[in-house]
């Protein structure tokens, strides 16, 4: 199907939605793009043409302008996505108690045993469940495979990944199997993660083209890059950002292939499609690089775009979180709500733009590197708190979305209140109790070393 025909089909579909009440969705496609910061998409006003396919599709979607991850790295954020709970409750990626004989790199907790997951919930409701995953931190031993009948995992590293075109091939193959019933399909793209090495014709579209592949690769050697950033030496941010944007453009093209496959299979009419990310990426915004180390918006503000029958396209300004996706899917499919989930269903906002919920506090936590940081958003304020140092930063995200001006001294009462909310949440989370650490195989450990996550 051409994009002109697809755009026409989308427009006609929007008219149909206004003229009749469609049946509720029966299936779910959950697309998660690793390391995708929202402000590098045209849909979120990026000045480069990184996402023409998504931009076009987004005109018939509900787009959340202020969606936030629960952590700045993969495992805790996926734990929240799959359980509807913040990291300190589900524990995936939480540090395991240290022992003298603990094997190297095996100090992360898996998803808490016995905590219901989205896949388990939909499997119990007679949905086929499948996931195509590519991050080493999404290894089944971390518990994130629970409830999936098919868990197609290849743990990538900086030199070798399963690219977006291969991921779409696997997704379409799974969808096309005879007798496929109602389903949950999770499609994970790893491409925007280091190394940034998009294939042709995207390579060189935004980054310099005169470099050889060897020169490009040397520009992205992780340890030298980290050393230059820490020493505040010159870093070619323009090259790195350009190469990162090229990866996004390649993923965007493959999203078009996935969408066409869903359209041709006839499954779009009865499916909800959700696109989001686990975290973003920093390019010197606050003096750092990569992800996992801070809770500023370049790492925790993520895209959240939703399509489905009965939804009113448009933009929504209310702050939302990854923990909201679980209860949203459950309500959209007409399943019984799970009690005790801190996440909030977004279904009312998908159907009626004026339906905003009561004010609340959004939590993000569990940094991987450096001092531990925790954050809380009570719109428009956001606090970032370092408990070991007692350091507090406060930002007004409406006036200062790039988080340049720390107003904690000017708004002491607001900062103190938000820190108190973090501490109260921590007391609640710790009352749930401990869980056991995970032991990883040597191949997964080597992938994590390559990605720079362990030494």
N, C-alpha and C positions, 0 to 999 in steps of 0.2 A: 504494500500500500504506500503511495506517495504521501509526502507530508502535506501537500495541498488537499488531497482527498481526506487525510486524517483530520486536518483542521476543519474541513467541511463537516465531517462526521461528528466531531466534537461540538460544533455549533448547533447542528441539528439535534444532537443529544441534549444539549442545554434547553432547547425549545421544548423537547418532549418532556423533560423533567418538570417544566412549568405547567404543562397541560394535563399531567396525570400523576398519580401517586405510585411510584415504582415499588416493587416488592423489596423487602430488606435484603442486604447482601447475605450470601451464603458462604463465601470464601474470602480469604485474606492473602494478599501479596505484600509482604513487608520487605522493603528494599532499604538496606543500610550501607551507606558509602563510608568506608573507613577514612578518618582524618579529613573530613570535609567541613571546612568552616563556612558558615552561611554567607558571609559577605564576599565570597569568591564565586557566587552564582549571579547571573544576570537577573534572576528572579528576586534576588536580594540586593539589586542595584550595583553589582560589580560593573566596572567600566570596560571590561574586556568581554568578548563574545565567547565565553567558556561554556555556555549551556543553552544554546538555541532550542534544542529539543525540549528540555525541561521548561524553559521560559514559555514556549508555545503551549505545552500541556498544562502548565500552571494557570493559564487563563481560565481553565474549567475545573480548577481545584480550590480547596480551602488551604490558604497559605498562612501559617502562623509566623508572625514577624518576630516574636520573642519566645523562642523555644530554647530550652537549656538542657544540656547533659547533666548527669549527676556526678560525673568524675571526668578528669581530663585524659583518661586512657581507657583502653578497650574493655578489659575484663569487668571492672566495676560497672561501667556504663551498660554493657550487655546484660549483666546481672539485673540491673534495674529495669531494662527493657523487657526482660523475660519474666520478672516477678512482680513488677509494679511497686518496688520498694527501694529505698535508698541503700547505698553500699553498706553502711554499718549494720543494717538489718539483714541483708541477704549474704553478706560476708565475702562474696566472690572478689578476689584480689586483695582482701584484707591481709595484713601481715600475720603469719603464724607465730606462735610463741617460739622464741629462739632457744635452741639447745646446742650443746657443744658438738654433737655428732650429726647435726642437721646437714643433709647433702646440699651442695652448692645449688642455688637457684630454686630450691624446693620449699621456699618459705612463704608461699601464697596459699591462702585458703580457697577452696572451691565454693561453688554455690551451696548455701546452707541445705543440708539434707532435710527432706520432708517438706520444704517450702514449695507450694504449688507454682508451676510455671505456666506460661501462656500455652506452650505446646501440649503439656499434659492436660490442661483444661479443654483445649479444642479436640484433642484425641479422644477424651472421654465423651465429647459431644459428637462423635462419629465423623470427625474430619480426618482426611489424610494429612499427615504432617511431614514436611521435608525442609531441610536447610542446606544451603551450599555456602560453606564457610572457608575462609582463607587466612585468618590471622592465627599465629601460634598460640595466642592467649585464648583462642576459641577451641582448643583441644578438648575432646570429650571428657578427659579426666577432670576438667574444671567444673563439671556438672551442667554446663550449658546445653548439652545434647539431650537432657532428660525430656521425654515426651515426643521426640522426633522418631518416626519410623525409619526415615532416611536421613542420615546425617553425613553429608558429603564434605569431608574436611581435608584440606591440604594446607598444612601450616607453612606459609610463605616466610621468606627472609628478605634481606635487602637485595640479594642478587637473583632471586628466583621466586616468582609468584605465578599464580594462575590468573592470567589477565581477564579483563572484563568480557572480551568476546568469548573466551572459553566458559566463563561463568554463565553467560546468557545461553550458550549452547546447551549446557547441562540443565539449566532451568527449563528451557523449551522442550528438551527431551523428556524431562520428568512430567511436565504438563501434558505432553502429547501421548502419554501411555493410554492404551485402551482401558476403558472402564474407570477413568479417573473421576472420583467423586468430589464432593465439596472438600476444601482443603485449606491448610495454612502452609504457605511457601515463603521461607525467608531467603532472600538473595543478598549476599554480602560481597561488595566490591572492595578490593584491597589496593587498587592502583594508586590513589593519591598519597599513600604512605611512602616514605623514603625506601628505595631510591626513586627519584622522579625521572622516569625514563619511558615516556609515552612512545608508542610505535608510530611509524609513518602512517598517514601524512601529518600527524599532529606534532611530531618531534620537530622543533625549530619554529613552530608557529608563533610562540611568544618569547622564547629564549633565543640567544644568539645561535646562528646556524653555522658559523665558520668553525666551530669546535668539532674535533673528532669525537667518536664515542668514548675513547680512552680519556680525553680531556674532560668531557662531561662527567664521566664516572669519577674522576679524581676530584672534581669540584664538589662532589657529594660524599666524600669519605667522611664517615661519621665522627670518628675521634678527632681528626684534625679540625673539623668544623666546630665541634664542641669546644675545643681548646681555644680557637680564635674568638668565639663568642664570649667565653668566660674572660679572656684577656682583653676584651673590648677592642680587638684588632679589626681591620677592615674585612668585611664579608660582602660578597657580591650578592646582595639581596635581590637585585633585579633579575639575575640569572635564576636563582633558586625559586623565586615567585613565578617567573615565567615558565620554568619547567614543571612546577606544581600545577599551574593553570592548564598546561598541556595535558596532564593526566586527567584533569577534570573534564576537559573537552572530549577526550577519548571515551571516558565513562558515559558522558552525555550521549554520544553517538550510540553506544551500546544500549542505553536505556530506551532509545528509539526502537531498536530491534526487539527488545523485550516487550515493549508496549504493542508493537505490531503483531508479535506472536500472541499476546493476550487477546488482541482484537480479532485476529483471524480464528482463534479457537472458540470465540463466542463467550469467553469467560468474563470479559469486562462488565457485561450487563448485570452480573450477579455477584460481583466482587468489590471489596474495598481494597484500594491500593494505597499504601503509606510509604513515603520516602523520608528518611531521616539520616542521621549520622551518629557515631558514637562519641566523637569529639572533634575539635578543630586542629589547627596547626599555627605555631607562632613563627613569625619572620622578623624578629627584632622589635615587635610592637612594644614590649616592656623589657627589652634588653636580653631576651632569650630566644631559643630556637627549639623546634619540634613540639612535643607535647608531653604531658605527664607531670609538669613541674609547677604550674600555677593554676589559678582559677579565674583569670581574666577572660573577657568575652571572646577573644580570639581562639580560646581553647574550649569554652563551654557553651557559647552560643552556636546553635546548630540549626540546619534547615528542618522543617517539619511541614510536609505537603501531603494532603489527603484527597483522594478521589473516591467517589462511590455513588450509588443510587440514592436519590433523595437529598443530596447535599446542595447547599447554595454556595456557588463559587464566590470567592472574595478573600480579603485579607482580614486576619484577626489579630488584634493588638495585645490581648490579655496574655501575661506570662504563663507558659506551660512547661511541662517537664517530661523527660523520657518515661517517668513512672506513670504518666497518664495514658500511655498507649495500651497497656494491658486492660484496664477497665473500659477504655473506649471500644476496643475490639469486642469485648464480652457484651457490652450493651448493644452495639451495632448488629451483632449476630443474634440478638434476642436470647442470650443465655443468662442463667441466674448469676447475679452479681456475687463476687466473693467478698465476704465480710472482712473488715479490718484493713483493707488496702489503703495506704495513704494517698495513692494516686487518685486523680479525679477524672471521670469520664468526660471526654470532650464532645460527646454526641450532640448535646444541645447546641453547642456553638457550630457544629457542622451543618445542622439543619436550619438554624435561625441565627443570623449574625448578631442580633441584639442580645442574645442570651449569654451573659457573662456571669460567672460564678462569684461566690463570696471571696473577698481578699484572703490570701493565704501566704505561707512562707515556703519558698523553694530552697532545697538544700543541695549543695554540691560539696564533695569531699574526696579524701583519699588520694592525695598527690603521690606520685611514684618516686620522684626525685626531690632532694633538698628537704627543707623544713616542711612539716605537715601543715597544710592549709585547709581551712573549712570556709564555706561561704553560705550566706543566706540572702535571698531576695524577697523583699516585701515592697512591691512596686510603689514608687520608682527607685527605691533605695536598695543598694547591694553592699553588704559588708564582706570583707575577706579578713579572716582571723587566723593568726598563727598562735596556737595555744602554748607551744613551748617558749616562745619569745614574748608572748603577751602583746604582739603587734596587731594593730587594727587599721584597716583602710575602709573608707566609706565613700561610695560614689552615688550620684544621682544619675541614673541611666537615661532619663529623658533629656537632661541638660548636657550630659557628658557620656555619650555611649561608648567612647573610646577609653574611658576610665583614666583620664589624665590628671584629674584634680581630686586629691584625697581631702574630703571635707569632714573627716572624723572629729576634728577639733571644733569645727563650726557647728556640727550637729551631734554633740556628745550624747544627748539623750537617745537619739535614733540609733547611733552606733552601739550604745550600751544595751538597748533593747534587743537588737538583732543578735548580738553576741549571746545574750541570755537565752534567746530562742535556740541557738545552736547548742548551747550547753544542756538545755532541757531535752532537746532531741537526743543528745549523746547519752544522757542518763537513761532515757527510754530504750535506746538501741542496745546498750550494754546489759539491760535487764533480761534480754532474750537469751543470753548465755553464749558459750564458746562453741566451736565446731572443730573438726579435724582438718589437718593440712593435707595437701595433695602431693603425691610423688609422681614426677614426670619422667618420661623415657628420654634417652640421650638425644634422639633426633629433635625432639621439641626443645630441649635445653639448648642445643646448638642453634636452632632458629632464633630463640630468644637472645642468645649472645650476639648473633649477627645483627639483630635489630637494635642492639645496644641496651636491652632491658636488664640484662644481668652481666656480670663480669666473667 
